[in-house]
């Protein structure tokens, strides 16, 4: 495990152009004497195919950062780049998975996943074939004709992930996608997410408050400070891949979790 408190270390990528780059991004609210910065001077790069988690205390601006990257909030300062490009068009390159229930209750799993392709004008056979492939990838073969009300919370989130992947995003952005699930389901779903990410070589950014989840899934973990949220430290997760939840009980895993908690505890205490 390698620790660094230097955010510039995030810019050392093996490729010329990062898949996703933030440059001094900030978001302020209010005006005049009542202005406060939720996120400030936030800079990092994600390499193509890398899995990064961002973790921080409650109120540090994690969800604000998610909304800026996903294009749901305007930013007050800085730049967001996808493959070195900025502007409104990059939003189409980013697929978002939310904490809240986001499947369409009136559509089957197959038609949920096929929805982005339908909206893009893809023919019925082609979009259904692709949707079946993605349902198989997330472990839901045989559930194509089930409605969300007939599936568990974990199955619905897998359907939502498959639907997001149907649009072939360059960046998969996830905001606390497993927060409503029990701990056992979270860990097993983490295994499935890792399988998907490795299979597709999908560049992924996860916003989470769960240290175990961050270490289980990530190549690197970015620890945020309490408000205004910025980068406190970057943790390189030097645990072997392919990786599954079996590693959670290992001594090496516990060491990484302990290092992250030591920093996170300080920032969480500031928020108390």
N, C-alpha and C positions, 0 to 999 in steps of 0.2 A: 504494500500500500504506500502511495506517495501522496504527501500533502503539500499544498502550496497556498499561500495567502495572496499570491500575485495574480490578479485577473488577467494580465497580459499573457499568462501561460495558456489561456484558453485559445489564443490566436495562433498557436503553433500547430498548424495542421499539415498533414502529409500531402495535401492537394493544394493547388494554387488557389482554388476558389472554394470557400466553405459552403456547405449546403444551406446553412442558415447563419446569419451574422447579425448581432445587435451592436450598435455603436452609440454609446452614451445616451441610451434611451431613458426617458423620464416621463412621469405623469404627475401633474399637480392638479389640485382641486381647490376651489374657492378663488378669492381675489383679495388683493391688498393685504391687510393685516391678518386675514383669516386663511390665507393660502397655506396649504401644506403639501409636501411631496410624498406621494404614496410609493413611487419608485423613482430612483435618481441615479444617473450616471451608470446605467447597467450595460455592460459590454461583454459579449462572449461570442465564440464561434462553435458551430457543430459540424463535425466532419461528415461527409457522405456515409450513410450506413451506420452511424453512431447512435447509441442510446444514452441520452442525458436525462437526469432527473434534477429538478429544482426543488429544494426543500427549505422551509423557513418557519418561524413561529407564526401563530395566528395574527393577522393584521399587518403582515410584512409586505403585502402587495403582490403575492403570488398570483391571485386571480386577476388582478389588474394587468400584470405582465402577460398572462394568458390572453386576455382580451386585446391587448395591443398587438401581440404577435399574430393572433388570429384575424385581426382587422375589425374587431367589434368596437374597440375604443380608438379614438385618435390619440396620438402621443403629444406631449407638450414639448419634447425635445428629442433629438437623436434620430437614428436611421435604422430601419429593418431591411435586411437584404436577403433574398433567396437566390442562390447561384450568382451572387454578385449584382443582382438587379433589385431596384426599389420601385415603388409606385403601386397603384391600385391593382395592377394585374397579378401581383404576387399572392394575393388572397386566394386565387384559384389554385395555387400550388400547395396550399396548406389545408389539410383535412383535420377537423376538430371533433373530439369525443368528449362529451360533457359528463359531469357528475350526475346531473338530473336525468331522469327517464326520458329518452329521446326517440324511442321506436314509435312508429305510427300504429296505433292500436287497431285500426281498420284494415291494415295490410298484413298478409302472411309474412313469415320470415323471408321467403323467397322474394316477394314483392317489396319488402322493406329494403333488402340489400340491392335489388335492381333499380330502386328509385332514382339514384343519380344518373344512371345510364339511360333510363326512360326520359328524364328531363333533358338529357343531351341529345335525344333523338335516335338512340340506338334501337335497332329492331328487336322485337319481342324474343325471338329465339336466341339471338346473340346475347342479349342482356340476361336472360334466364340461365343460359349456359355459364356465363361469367358469375352470376350470383350463386349458382350451385357449387362452382369451384371455390368461391370464397367461404360459403357455409361449411364446406368440407374442411377448408383450411382452419377455421375456428372451431372445428369439432362438432358441427351441428348437422351433419348429414342425417337424413331421415326426419328432420324437423322443418323441411321446406314449407309444408302446408299448415304449420302451426301458427296461431296468432299470439301476440305478446302475452295476452292474458292466460295462455296455456303453457307458458314457459316460466322458469325461475328467473330471479333477478340477474344471476350470473349469465344465463343464456340470453337474456335480453341485451345485456351489455356486449356480449360477443356478437350478437346480431348488429348492434350499433357500430361496433368496430369494423365488421365486414362491410357494412353499408358505406362507411367512410373510406375504406380501402378500395371500394368499387370505382371511385373517381380517380384512382391512381395518383394520390397526392405525393409530392416530393417530400413533404414534411408531415408526419403524423403527430398532432398536438393533442395531448390528453390532460384534462384537468380533473384530478381526483376521481378517476372513472370507477374505482372500486370502493369508494367511501361508504356506500350504503350496504355493502356486503359483509357477511360474517368473516372472521379471520381465516378460517379454513378455506372458504371459497376464494378469498382474496389471493392466498398463496398459490392455490391450484390454477386460478385464472392467470396469475403471474407467469406460471409455467407456459400456459397457452400463448400468452402475449410474446414471450421470448421465442417460442417456436415460430410464430408468425413473423416476428421481426428478423430472425435469422434466415428464414426461408425467402423472404422478399428483399432482404438487405435494406429494410425500410429505415430511413432516418427518422428518429423518434425523440420527442421531447415530452417528458412527463412532469406535471406539476403535482406535488404530493406533500402531505404532512407526515407520512408514514416512513420512518427510517428503514425498517426491515424491507419494505416494498422497494424503496429507492436502491438499496444495496443489492437486493436480489436481482434487479432488472438491469442496472446501469453499468456503463463503461466509466462514466464520471458522474459525480454528484456535486451540484453547486449549492452551497449553503448561503442563504440570504440573511442579512442583518434585519433587526427590527426597524420599523419605519424611521426614515425613508429606506425602503428596501434597496439594497445594493449587494454586491458580492462580497462576502466575508472570506470565504475559503473554497477551494476546489479540491475534491477528494478523488483521486484516481483509484478505481476499484480493481485491484489486481487479483481478482479471483478467476479461476479457469472457466473457459467456455468450451463446449456448450454447458450451460448452467441451468440447474433446476432448483426447486424449493428444498431438495435434500441437503443443500449446502447451508441452509439456515442454522442448523445445529452445530456447525463446525466452529472450531476455535478461531480460525482466520476470519470467518464471517462476523463473529462476535467482536473481534478487535476493530473491524471497520465501523460497525454500528457504534461501538463505544467512543471512537474518535469523533464521529459525527455528532453524537449526543453531547459530548463535552463542549463543542462549539454552540450547538443549538440550544443547550440549556442556558447558556449565558444570554443569548438573544431572547429566548422565551421569558426569562426572568425580567428583562427590561420591559416587556409588554405587560407584566403582572403588576 
